[in-house]
Amino acid sequence: MTPERRQRLLVLATASIAGLYMANLILIEPLFAWGTRRAQQIEKLRKQVRSGEQLIGRADRVQDVWNRIRTHSLPSNPSQAEQQLLNTLDQWARESGSEILDRVPQWRGDAADHQTLICRLEVNGSLSSLTRFLQRLESGALDLKVDAMQLTTRDPAAQQMTLGLQLNALVLTSNTP
């Protein structure tokens, strides 16, 4: 083989390798990356579709829960909401045979569609009357969340106990369906 022919062959081989390398950088790697991104996006969309289908399947139950929340929440007027909560707590205390010693309602939240009425409460009574009060709180018409609870006694026989509660009540401020 002559040196000129060898030189042309080497130049051709080098140009071919450089061309393949450039094709790899310009075409093949971007196409593989695009395919990977596309596959990830398709999988993400499939998950969203499955989630949507599950939500559609649960639509009746979700609507029932939402209707229950709306009907068992306090009125949107702050003074009416406070009054209804305090009156209901007083009624439950009377029915259970316990006595409310202290109650401190407080508003929290600046969301446009809801607020939270927090009520710190101290209830005095026997263990059975406090148990009845908690049962009424659990099964009552208002949806209340107990954030904290503390039970203390001051007499050695534990005949009179004090129940400290922190309750949260949801107040919807808009008529969102």
PAZAPA-4460 file (N, C-alpha, C; in steps of 0.05 Angstrom, whole numbers, plus 32768, in hexadecimal, padded with zeros to 4 digits):
% residues 177
    n_x    n_y    n_z   ca_x   ca_y   ca_z    c_x    c_y    c_z   seq   type   mol
   8011   7FE9   8000   8000   8000   8000   8012   8019   8000     1      M     A
   800A   802B   7FEF   801B   8043   7FEC   8014   8056   8003     2      T     A
   8027   8067   800A   8023   807A   8020   800B   808D   801A     3      P     A
   8007   8094   8001   7FF1   80A7   7FFB   7FD6   8099   7FFF     4      E     A
   7FD5   8080   7FF7   7FBD   8071   7FFB   7FB8   806C   8018     5      R     A
   7FCC   8066   8028   7FCA   8061   8044   7FC1   807B   8052     6      R     A
   7FCC   8091   8049   7FC5   80AB   8054   7FA7   80B1   804F     7      Q     A
   7F9E   80AC   8036   7F82   80B0   8030   7F70   809E   8040     8      R     A
   7F78   8085   8044   7F69   8072   8054   7F68   807B   8071     9      L     A
   7F7E   8085   807C   7F7E   808F   8097   7F6C   80A8   809A    10      L     A
   7F6E   80BA   8087   7F5D   80D2   8087   7F40   80CA   8085    11      V     A
   7F39   80B7   8074   7F1E   80AE   8071   7F14   80A1   808B    12      L     A
   7F25   8090   8097   7F1E   8082   80B0   7F1A   8097   80C7    13      A     A
   7F2C   80AA   80C8   7F2A   80BF   80DD   7F11   80D0   80D9    14      T     A
   7F0C   80D7   80BF   7EF4   80E7   80B9   7EDB   80D7   80C0    15      A     A
   7EDB   80BD   80BA   7EC4   80AC   80C0   7EBF   80AA   80DF    16      S     A
   7ED5   80A6   80ED   7ED2   80A5   810B   7EC9   80BF   8116    17      I     A
   7ED4   80D5   810C   7ECC   80F0   8115   7EAF   80F5   810E    18      A     A
   7EA7   80EC   80F6   7E8B   80EF   80EE   7E78   80DF   8100    19      G     A
   7E80   80C6   8106   7E6F   80B6   8118   7E6E   80C3   8134    20      L     A
   7E84   80CD   813D   7E85   80DA   8157   7E72   80F2   8157    21      Y     A
   7E74   8102   8142   7E62   811A   8140   7E45   8112   813E    22      M     A
   7E40   80FD   812E   7E24   80F3   812C   7E1A   80EA   8147    23      A     A
   7E2B   80DD   8156   7E24   80D4   8171   7E1D   80EC   8183    24      N     A
   7E2E   8100   8182   7E29   8118   8192   7E11   8128   8189    25      L     A
   7E0D   812A   816F   7DF8   813B   8165   7DDD   812D   8162    26      I     A
   7DDE   8113   815B   7DC4   8105   8156   7DBD   80F0   816B    27      L     A
   7DCF   80DD   816F   7DC8   80C5   817E   7DC4   80CC   819B    28      I     A
   7DD6   80D9   81A9   7DD3   80E0   81C5   7DBA   80F1   81CA    29      E     A
   7DB6   8107   81BB   7D9D   8116   81BF   7D84   8106   81BA    30      P     A
   7D84   80F4   81A6   7D6D   80E3   81A1   7D67   80D0   81B9    31      L     A
   7D7C   80C4   81C4   7D79   80B3   81DB   7D6F   80C3   81F3    32      F     A
   7D7A   80DA   81F7   7D71   80EB   820E   7D54   80F3   820A    33      A     A
   7D4D   80FB   81F1   7D31   8102   81EB   7D1F   80EA   81F0    34      W     A
   7D27   80D3   81E8   7D17   80BA   81EC   7D14   80B4   8209    35      G     A
   7D29   80B8   8219   7D27   80B3   8236   7D14   80C7   8243    36      T     A
   7D17   80E1   823C   7D05   80F5   8247   7CE8   80F0   823F    37      R     A
   7CE4   80E8   8226   7CC9   80E2   821D   7CBD   80CA   822C    38      R     A
   7CCE   80B5   8230   7CC4   809E   823F   7CBD   80A6   825C    39      A     A
   7CCD   80B7   8268   7CC7   80C0   8283   7CAD   80D1   8284    40      Q     A
   7CAA   80E2   8270   7C92   80F2   826E   7C79   80E1   826A    41      Q     A
   7C7C   80CD   8259   7C65   80BA   8254   7C5E   80AC   826E    42      I     A
   7C72   80A3   827D   7C6D   8095   8297   7C5F   80A8   82AB    43      E     A
   7C68   80C0   82AC   7C5C   80D4   82BD   7C3F   80D9   82B5    44      K     A
   7C39   80DB   829C   7C1E   80DF   8292   7C0D   80C7   8298    45      L     A
   7C18   80AF   8295   7C09   8097   829C   7C01   8096   82B9    46      R     A
   7C14   809E   82CB   7C0E   809F   82E7   7BF8   80B4   82ED    47      K     A
   7BF8   80CA   82DF   7BE4   80DF   82E3   7BC9   80D4   82D9    48      Q     A
   7BC9   80C6   82C3   7BB0   80BA   82B9   7BA5   80A6   82CD    49      V     A
   7BB6   8095   82D8   7BAD   8081   82EC   7BA2   808F   8304    50      R     A
   7BB0   80A4   830D   7BA6   80B3   8324   7B8B   80C0   831E    51      S     A
   7B88   80CB   8307   7B6F   80D7   82FF   7B58   80C2   82FD    52      G     A
   7B5F   80AB   82F3   7B4B   8096   82F1   7B42   808D   830D    53      E     A
   7B55   808B   831F   7B4F   8083   833B   7B3E   8099   8348    54      Q     A
   7B44   80B2   8343   7B34   80C8   834E   7B18   80C7   8343    55      L     A
   7B15   80C2   8329   7AFB   80C0   831D   7AEB   80A9   832A    56      I     A
   7AF9   8093   832F   7AED   807C   833C   7AE4   8082   8358    57      G     A
   7AF2   8094   8366   7AEB   809B   8381   7ADA   80B5   8383    58      R     A
   7AD1   80BF   836D   7AC4   80D9   836C   7AAC   80DA   837F    59      A     A
   7A9C   80C6   837F   7A84   80C6   8390   7A8C   80C7   83AE    60      D     A
   7AA0   80B7   83B5   7AA9   80B7   83D1   7AB5   80D2   83D9    61      R     A
   7AC6   80DD   83C6   7AD2   80F7   83CC   7ABD   810D   83CE    62      V     A
   7AA9   810C   83BD   7A93   811F   83BE   7A83   811D   83D8    63      Q     A
   7A7E   8104   83E1   7A70   80FF   83FA   7A80   810B   8412    64      D     A
   7A9B   8106   8412   7AAC   8110   8427   7AAB   812F   8427    65      V     A
   7AAD   813B   840F   7AAD   8158   840D   7A92   8163   8417    66      W     A
   7A7C   8156   840F   7A62   8160   8418   7A60   815E   8436    67      N     A
   7A6B   8149   8442   7A6A   8146   845F   7A7B   815C   846C    68      R     A
   7A92   8161   8461   7AA3   8177   846C   7A94   8191   846B    69      I     A
   7A88   8197   8454   7A7A   81B1   8451   7A62   81B3   8464    70      R     A
   7A53   819D   8468   7A3C   819E   8479   7A43   819D   8497    71      T     A
   7A5A   8192   849E   7A62   8190   84BA   7A77   81A5   84C2    72      H     A
   7A7D   81B8   84B1   7A8F   81CD   84B8   7A7F   81E4   84C4    73      S     A
   7A8D   81F6   84D1   7A80   820D   84DE   7A78   8222   84C9    74      L     A
   7A66   8234   84D0   7A5E   8249   84BD   7A75   825B   84B6    75      P     A
   7A74   8268   849F   7A8A   8278   8496   7A8C   8293   84A5    76      S     A
   7A77   829B   84B2   7A78   82B4   84C2   7A87   82AD   84DC    77      N     A
   7A9D   82BC   84E2   7AAE   82B5   84F9   7A9F   82B5   8514    78      P     A
   7A8E   82C9   8518   7A81   82CA   8532   7A6C   82B3   8535    79      S     A
   7A5E   82AD   851F   7A4C   8297   851F   7A5A   827C   8523    80      Q     A
   7A71   827A   8516   7A81   8261   8519   7A8A   825D   8536    81      A     A
   7A95   8272   8541   7A9E   8271   855D   7A87   826A   8570    82      E     A
   7A71   8277   856C   7A59   8273   857D   7A4F   8256   857A    83      Q     A
   7A4E   824C   8562   7A44   8231   855E   7A57   821D   856B    84      Q     A
   7A71   8221   8569   7A84   820E   8575   7A82   820F   8593    85      L     A
   7A81   8227   859F   7A80   8229   85BC   7A65   821E   85C7    86      L     A
   7A4F   8224   85B9   7A35   8219   85C2   7A35   81FB   85C1    87      N     A
   7A40   81F0   85AC   7A41   81D3   85A9   7A52   81C6   85BE    88      T     A
   7A69   81D2   85C4   7A7A   81C8   85DA   7A6C   81C9   85F5    89      L     A
   7A5E   81DF   85FA   7A4E   81E2   8613   7A39   81CD   8615    90      D     A
   7A2B   81C8   85FF   7A16   81B3   85FE   7A22   8198   8604    91      Q     A
   7A38   8191   85F7   7A44   8177   85FC   7A4D   8174   8619    92      W     A
   7A57   818A   8624   7A60   8189   8641   7A48   8184   8653    93      A     A
   7A32   8192   864E   7A1A   818E   865E   7A10   8171   865B    94      R     A
   7A0E   8167   8643   7A04   814C   863E   7A16   8137   864B    95      E     A
   7A30   813C   864C   7A42   8128   8657   7A45   812A   8675    96      S     A
   7A3B   8140   8681   7A3E   8143   869E   7A59   814F   86A6    97      G     A
   7A67   815C   8694   7A80   8169   869A   7A7D   8187   8699    98      S     A
   7A91   8196   86A0   7A90   81B3   86A1   7AA8   81BF   8692    99      E     A
   7AA2   81D2   8681   7AB8   81E0   8673   7AC2   81F6   8685   100      I     A
   7ADC   81F4   868B   7AE9   8208   869D   7AF3   8220   868D   101      L     A
   7AFF   821A   8676   7B0B   8230   8666   7B0A   8228   8649   102      D     A
   7B06   823C   8638   7B06   8238   861B   7B11   8251   860E   103      R     A
   7B23   824D   85FB   7B30   8264   85EE   7B2F   825E   85D0   104      V     A
   7B1B   826B   85C2   7B1B   8268   85A4   7B2F   827B   8597   105      P     A
   7B3B   8272   8582   7B4F   8282   8574   7B4D   827B   8556   106      Q     A
   7B50   828F   8545   7B4E   828B   8528   7B6A   8289   851D   107      W     A
   7B6D   8277   8509   7B86   8274   84FB   7B81   826F   84DE   108      R     A
   7B91   827B   84CD   7B8F   8276   84B0   7B89   828F   84A1   109      G     A
   7B96   8291   848A   7B91   82A7   8479   7B8B   829E   845D   110      D     A
   7B83   8284   845A   7B7C   8279   8440   7B61   8286   8437   111      A     A
   7B5F   8288   841D   7B47   8294   8412   7B2E   8283   8415   112      A     A
   7B32   8268   8416   7B1A   8257   8416   7B14   824A   8431   113      D     A
   7B26   824D   8445   7B20   8241   845F   7B30   824E   8475   114      H     A
   7B26   824A   848D   7B35   8253   84A5   7B32   823D   84BA   115      Q     A
   7B42   823E   84CF   7B41   822A   84E4   7B3B   8239   84FE   116      T     A
   7B27   822E   850C   7B20   8238   8526   7B2C   8225   853B   117      L     A
   7B3F   822F   854A   7B4D   821E   855E   7B41   8226   8579   118      I     A
   7B3B   8211   8588   7B2F   8216   85A3   7B3E   8206   85B7   119      C     A
   7B49   8214   85CB   7B56   8207   85E2   7B40   8204   85F7   120      R     A
   7B3E   81ED   8603   7B27   81E7   8614   7B31   81D8   862C   121      L     A
   7B25   81DF   8644   7B2A   81CF   865C   7B0F   81C6   8666   122      E     A
   7B0C   81AC   866A   7AF3   81A1   8672   7AF8   8191   868C   123      V     A
   7AE7   8195   86A0   7AEA   8188   86BA   7AD3   8174   86BE   124      N     A
   7ADA   815E   86CA   7AC5   814A   86D0   7AD2   8130   86D8   125      G     A
   7AC0   811C   86DC   7ACA   8101   86E3   7AD4   80F4   86C9   126      S     A
   7AE1   80DE   86CD   7AEC   80CF   86B5   7AD5   80C7   86A3   127      L     A
   7ABF   80BE   86AE   7AA8   80B6   869D   7A9C   80CE   868E   128      S     A
   7A99   80E4   869C   7A8D   80FB   868E   7AA0   8106   8678   129      S     A
   7ABA   8106   867D   7ACD   810F   8669   7ACD   80FC   8651   130      L     A
   7ACA   80E2   8657   7AC8   80CE   8641   7AAF   80D3   8630   131      T     A
   7A99   80D9   863D   7A80   80E0   862E   7A84   80F9   861E   132      R     A
   7A92   810D   8629   7A97   8126   861A   7AA8   8120   8601   133      F     A
   7ABC   810F   8604   7ACD   8108   85ED   7ABD   80F8   85D8   134      L     A
   7AAB   80E7   85E1   7A9A   80D8   85CF   7A88   80EB   85BF   135      Q     A
   7A7D   80FF   85CB   7A6C   8113   85BD   7A7D   8123   85AA   136      R     A
   7A95   812A   85B2   7AA7   8139   85A1   7AAE   8128   8588   137      L     A
   7AB2   810E   858C   7AB9   80FD   8575   7AA2   80F8   8563   138      E     A
   7A8A   80F5   856E   7A73   80ED   855D   7A60   8104   8558   139      S     A
   7A67   811C   8560   7A55   8133   855D   7A52   813D   8540   140      G     A
   7A41   8150   853C   7A3B   815A   8522   7A51   816B   8516   141      A     A
   7A63   8176   8526   7A79   8186   851C   7A91   8174   8517   142      L     A
   7A9F   817A   8502   7AB9   816D   84FD   7ACE   817C   850B   143      D     A
   7AD8   8171   8521   7AED   817D   8531   7B05   816B   8531   144      L     A
   7B1C   8177   8532   7B35   8168   8534   7B42   816E   854F   145      K     A
   7B49   8159   855D   7B57   815C   8577   7B74   815D   8571   146      V     A
   7B81   8174   8576   7B9E   8176   8572   7BAE   816E   858A   147      D     A
   7BA4   8174   85A2   7BB2   816D   85BA   7B9E   8167   85D0   148      A     A
   7BA6   8155   85E2   7B94   814D   85F8   7BA5   8147   8610   149      M     A
   7B9C   8151   8627   7BAB   814C   8640   7B97   8147   8656   150      Q     A
   7B9B   8132   8665   7B89   812A   867B   7B98   812C   8695   151      L     A
   7B8E   813C   86A7   7B9B   8140   86C1   7B87   813C   86D8   152      T     A
   7B91   8136   86EF   7B80   8134   8707   7B8E   8143   871D   153      T     A
   7B7D   814E   872F   7B88   815E   8745   7B83   8150   8760   154      R     A
   7B71   813D   8761   7B6C   812F   877B   7B78   8113   8779   155      D     A
   7B80   8109   8790   7B8E   80EE   8791   7B7C   80D8   8788   156      P     A
   7B62   80DA   878B   7B50   80C4   8783   7B48   80C6   8766   157      A     A
   7B50   80DA   8758   7B4B   80DE   873B   7B2D   80DE   8735   158      A     A
   7B1E   80EA   8748   7B01   80EC   8743   7AFA   8103   8730   159      Q     A
   7B09   8119   8732   7B05   8130   8721   7B1E   8134   8710   160      Q     A
   7B1A   8135   86F6   7B30   8137   86E3   7B2B   814F   86D1   161      M     A
   7B41   8159   86C6   7B3F   816F   86B3   7B4A   8166   8698   162      T     A
   7B3B   816B   8683   7B42   8163   8668   7B49   817C   8659   163      L     A
   7B62   817F   8650   7B6A   8195   8640   7B6B   818D   8623   164      G     A
   7B5D   819C   8612   7B5B   8195   85F5   7B63   81AD   85E4   165      L     A
   7B6F   81A7   85CD   7B72   81BC   85B8   7B64   81B0   85A0   166      Q     A
   7B4E   81BE   8598   7B3D   81B5   8582   7B41   81C8   856A   167      L     A
   7B3E   81BC   8552   7B3E   81CB   8539   7B24   81C7   852B   168      N     A
   7B18   81DC   8521   7AFF   81DA   8512   7B03   81E9   84F7   169      A     A
   7AFA   81DC   84E2   7AFD   81E8   84C7   7AE6   81FB   84C2   170      L     A
   7AED   8213   84B7   7AD9   8226   84AF   7ADE   822C   8492   171      V     A
   7ACB   8224   8481   7ACD   8229   8464   7AC3   8246   845F   172      L     A
   7AD3   8256   8452   7ACB   8272   844D   7AC1   8277   8431   173      T     A
   7AC2   8262   8420   7AB7   8265   8405   7AA6   824D   83FF   174      S     A
   7A95   8250   83EB   7A83   823A   83E4   7A8E   822A   83CD   175      N     A
   7AA7   8221   83D0   7AB3   8211   83BB   7AA5   81F6   83B8   176      T     A
   7A9E   81EE   83A0   7A90   81D5   839D   7AA1   81BD   83A2   177      P     A
***
